[in-house]
Amino acid sequence: MAGSPTSTRPEPDRVPAAARPATTRPPAPATWVLKVVMAVTGTVFGVFVVFHLVGNLKVFLGPEEFDAYAHWLQRDLLAPLVPHGWFIWIFRAVLTLSLVAHVWAAVVLRRRARVARGPHRRQGMRTFRSFQARSMLVTGAVLLFFVVFHVLDLTTGTRPAASAAFVHGSAYANLVHSFQRPVVAAFYMLAIGTLFLHLAHGLWSVVNDLGATGRRLRATGAAVAGIVGLLVLVGNLLIPVAVLTGLVS
C-alpha cells in the first residue's frame, strides 16, 4: 500500500540460522532411563545379596554341607538344563554387565545433578536418609573394592588377598582361614556395614524410581528396604564373628 511504512524485520524463514534462538536438546539417554537402569540392576544385586547370604549361612551346618553347596553352585545348578558348570559363568556375566550399567548410570546421574545444582549446595538436609543418599557413590566405591578383594580371596585364591592355606575346592576351609585373619575379618565387617547403608537406600530408591507414588506404598517400600538391609547386615556379621570366636573352625 502506498505510503505504508516498510518493515525491515526479516521473515521468519529468512532469519539466518546463527541468529535464531538456540534450542537445548534433552540429554541422552533420558534421566528416567538411567533411573530405571539403576533400579533394575540394583534389584538384581539385592536379590543376589539375599541368596548369597542364605548360601553362606550353610557354614554353620559344617564343612560337608557347605562344601557340597559350593560344589552344587559351581557345577550342578540348573544342570542338565544347561551344561555342568555353565550357569555360574552365565550368572557372573549377568552380574558383571549389571555392575557396569549400574556404575555408569550412577556416575551420569550424579554429574547431571551437580550441573543442575550449580555452585550452590542444598541446605537443611540432615536426616539419616539424606546422608545415605549423599554417600551412595562413596559406599558404592567401597563395595566395588570389596567385591574385587572378595573374589581374589575366596574365589581365585590370589595372594596376598587370599590366605596362604587357600586350596581350590575347599570352600569351608578357605572361608575359615580367611576370617581367622583379624584384619580381613575387620575389613569384611566394615564392608557389610557399608553394604547395609547402600542396600537399604538403594532398595528404597527402587520403589520410587519404578513409579511408586502412594504414601502407603512408599512407606512400605522404605520398611521392606530397611528390614532386608538389617537382615543382610546381621546375617553376614555372624559369619566372621563365629570364626573369630571359634564357633566355626
N, C-alpha and C positions, 0 to 999 in steps of 0.2 A: 504494500500500500504506500502510495506516495506520501512523503513526509513522516513516515513511521521511523522511529529510531531503530537502527540496525544493531542487533546483539552481536557482541564479539565472542560470546561463550561458545566453544565448540560443541558440536553434537556429541552425545554420549558415545556413539560408536566410532567417533573420530578422535577421542581423547587418547593421547599416547599411552602405551602400556606403563611406562615409567611414572606417569602422573596419576594413575589410578590407585585408589587406596589398596594397600596390601591386605590380603586375606590370610588368616592364620589357619593352617591345616591342623586338624586334631592329630595328636601324636599316635604313631603306630608302633606296636599294637595298642588298641584301646585299653584304658586303665581297667575297665571291667573285665577284659580278657585276662589281664595279668592277675587280677584278684581271683578269678576262677582257677587259673593255673596254680596259684598259691593254695587255694582251698582244696583242690583235688589232690595235689601232690602232698599237702600236709595231712590229708586224710589217709593217704597211703602209708605215710610214715607213722601216723598214730596207730593204725591197725597193726603195722609191723612191730612197733614197740610193745604193744599189749601181748601179741602172740610170742614174741621173743622172751618176754618176762615169764609167761606161762611155761615155756620150754626150759628156761634157766632154773626155775624153781624145782625142777626134777632133780637138781643136785642134792636136795635133801632126802631123796629116795635111795641114794647110794651110787657108787660108781657103775654098777652093772646097768641100772636103769638109765642113768644119764648118758653113758656111752652108747647104749642101744638106741636111745632117742637121737643122739647126734649122728649115728650111722644111718638111721632111717631118714633123717632130714637131708643128709648129704647124698644118699644113694637111692632110696626106695620111695620117696614121696612122689605120689601120682604115677608110679610105675604099676603096671605096664602101659598106662595111657600115654606116657612119654617114656623114652628110653631111660634106663637107670642112670642116674647122675645128671640128667639134663635139667631137671626142674630147678635145681639150686642155681645153675648158671642163668637160666631164664629169669629167675627171681632177682638175682644180682643185677642183671641188665636193666630190669624194670626199676629197681631201686636207684641205680646209677643215673638213668635218664630222668627219673623223678627228682633226684638231688640237683642235677644240672639245671632243670627247669625251675625248681624252687628257688635256688640261689639267684639265677638270672632275673626272675620276676621280682624278687625281693630287692635286688640292687636297683633295678629300673624304677620301681615304685618309690623307693627312698630318695632317689635322685630327683624324681618329679616332685615329690613333696617338698624337698629342700628348695627347689627352684620356685615353686608356688609360694612358699612361705617368705622367701626373700631373706633379708638380713635380720628380721625380727623373730624372736623366739616367743612361743606361746607361753603365757603366764597363767598361774593359777591351777596347774595340773600337778597335784602332789599325791594322788592316790596310788595304791599298790598296782592297780590295773594300768595306770599311765606309766608307771615305772617299767612294768613288763613290756608295754608297747614300745617305749623308747629304747629298751635294751635288746630287742629281738635280733638285730644284726650282730650284736656282741655275743649273745648267748648262742646264736646260730654258728658263729665262727668258732666258739669254744667247742661246740658239739661236733663240728666238722673235723677239728683237730683230734677230738677224742675218738671219732669213728675210725680215722686213719690209724691211730695208735692201737685201738681195739682189734682191728683186722690184723695188723702186724703182730700183735701179742698172741691172740688166741686162734687165728685162722692160718696165717702163713708161717708163724713161728720165727719171725725175723728178729735177730738181735740188733740193738740192745733192748728193743721193746719187749720181746719175749724172754722168759726166764731161761737159764742155762739148761734146765731139766725138761724143756719142751720136747715132746715126742708126737709126731703126726699120728692121728687116730686115737690118742688118749685124751679125750675131751675133759673128763673129770679131773685127771691128774694135772693137766695143763692149767685148768682154772684154779685149782688149789695152789699150785706152785706160783702162779701169777699173783694171787691175792695174799700170799704169805709174805710178799714184799710190801712193807708198810707204806712206802712212797706210792707204789702203784695203787694200793687199796685206797689211800687218801685221795689220789687223783680221780679214781673211779667214783668215789662218793661225791667229790666236788662236781664231777660231770653229771651225775644223776641229779644233784640239786639244780644244776643249770637246766637239765632236761625238764625238770618239773616246771620251772618258770616258762620255758619256751613252749612246752606242750600244752600247759593249761591255757595260756593266752592264745596259742595257735588254734586249738580246737574251738575256743570261744569265737575267734575270728572267722572260722569256717562257717559257723551258723549265720553270721552277719553277711559274709561275702557271697553266700549262696542265696541271699534274698530274704532271710527271716526278718520280719518287721514287727510282729506282735510282741507286746511286752512280756506276756507269759512265756512265749516260745523262746525269746531271748534269755529270760531268766532261767528257764530250764536248760538251755544250752550252756549257760555260764556254770550252773550247778554240776552238770554232767562233766564238763571240761575240768572243773576243779577236782571232782571225785576221781576221775580217771588219772589225772596228773598225780594226785596224792597216792593212789594205789600203786602206780608205777614207781613213785619215789620210795615208798616204804618197802615194796616187794624187792626192788633192786638193791636197796641198802642192806637188806637182811643177808644177802649172799657174802659180801666181803666181811661183814661183822661176824658171821658164822665161821668163816675161815680164820680170821684173826683170833677168835676166842677158842678155836679148836673144836667147835661143834661139827664142822665139816673139815675132814682131814684125809 
